[in-house]
Amino acid sequence: MDRVLAALVQVSERLAVPGPLDEALRVVTDLSLDLFGATHASIRVVDGAALLRSVARSGAGSNDPAQIFKKGEGLIGWAVQHAQPVRVSDSSVDARFARREDRSFEACSVMSVPLVAGERVLGAFSVSSPRRGAFSDQHEQIGVVLAHAVGQALRCAELERLATTDALTRAYNHSYLVPALSNEMNRARRTEGAMSVLLMDLDKFKSVNDEHGHAVGDQVLCRFVDAVRGCVRSMDLIVRRGGEEFELIMPDTGAVEGYRVAERIRERLASSPLVVRDNLVVRQTVSVGLATWDGQESPAALDQRADKAMYEAKRRGRNRIVIAPTPRSKSTAPAADHSEPSPGC
C-alpha cells in the first residue's frame, strides 16, 4: 500500500507541474505499468469527432501506430460511453472487446476507467495484460483515483487552451507567443538542443477578402492552419501572430530541418488549392521567414529576425523562403526561388 500511495503522490505532483501535458501523461502511463502489473497502458481523449485518440502510451506496442476507437467501440469505448469503469479477466469471452488484427500485443485482462471532469467524460485510462485475471478490485479503485487526477489535469489544460487559443483558427493566440518561445528556449538550454521558428504570411490575402468576402477569408485562414498541421509534428506550435501572419515554433529543430519544414508548407500551399467549400477552392501562397535561435537572444529578438526574413521574402516576389542571418552574420542567405510549384507534402 505504501508503494501505491507513493505512486499516486508522484502522479499528482507531476500533473500539477506547469509544462507540456503530454509529458506528464506519459509519466502516468509509465508508472502504471508497475503500479498495475500491466504490460500496456494508455490514455485516450475524445476529440471533436467523438473519436478516442491516444495522447500517451507505455509498454508493449507503444511504438506502433496508435489505434483509434469510436465511442462505444471496444472496452475503452464502452467505459467512455457509459461513464463507468470496466474490468475484464478474459477478453476472449467478452463481446465488447475490440479484436484488432493490427494489435501487436496480447490483451487478455483489460481495465478501462473513464476520465471524468464534472459531468463530462473526457476520455479513458486503460491498462492490459496477457495474463487472465491480472486486475483486482483494489486495482480498479486505484485506477479510479488515478483517472480522476488525469481528468482534472485535462480539464485544466482545456481551460488554459481556451484562454490561449484563437477562436477562429484554433491556433494559439498572440498572447501565447512569448511564453511559448521562452519555454522552448529554456528547454533548448537544458538539453543543449536547437529550436527554430517560421514566420509565415499569406500572400495577397487582402484580395481574397475583396473578391470573396471576409467569411471566405476566415475559412482560408482555417484551412491554412489545417494544412500547416498536416506538414509538421504534433510538438510544433502554431501561433496566430495577427491577421494573416502565423508563427510556427519548432523544438529540437536546426536551420537545415527548419528549412525542410518551411519548404513542405510552401509546396503544400503552392500546389494544392485550399478547399473552402464544395464549390469553391482558393489558390493561396505563403512567404516564410526562417530564424534559428542562437542560444542567447530573447524571444522578441528571435521573432524580429524571423519577421525581417519574411518581409525580405515578400520583397523578393513572395511564395518563397528566406533564412534570417544569425546575429553574428551580416548577410542574408539566398532565398529559395520557386516559379514552378512542387507536389504537396
MOMO-V598575 format. One record per helix or strand of 2 or more residues. SS is the DSSP state (h for helix, s for strand). FROM is the first residue (numbers start at 1). LEN is the number of residues. Records with the same first field share a line. If there is no record, write none. Layout:
# MOMO-V598575
SS->FROM-LEN / FROM-LEN
This chain:
# MOMO-V598575
h->2-15 / 21-16 / 74-9 / 91-3 / 137-28 / 174-18 / 205-8 / 214-16 / 255-17 / 299-17
s->40-7 / 51-9 / 69-2 / 86-3 / 109-9 / 120-10 / 195-8 / 237-6 / 245-7 / 274-4 / 280-3 / 286-7 / 320-4 / 336-2
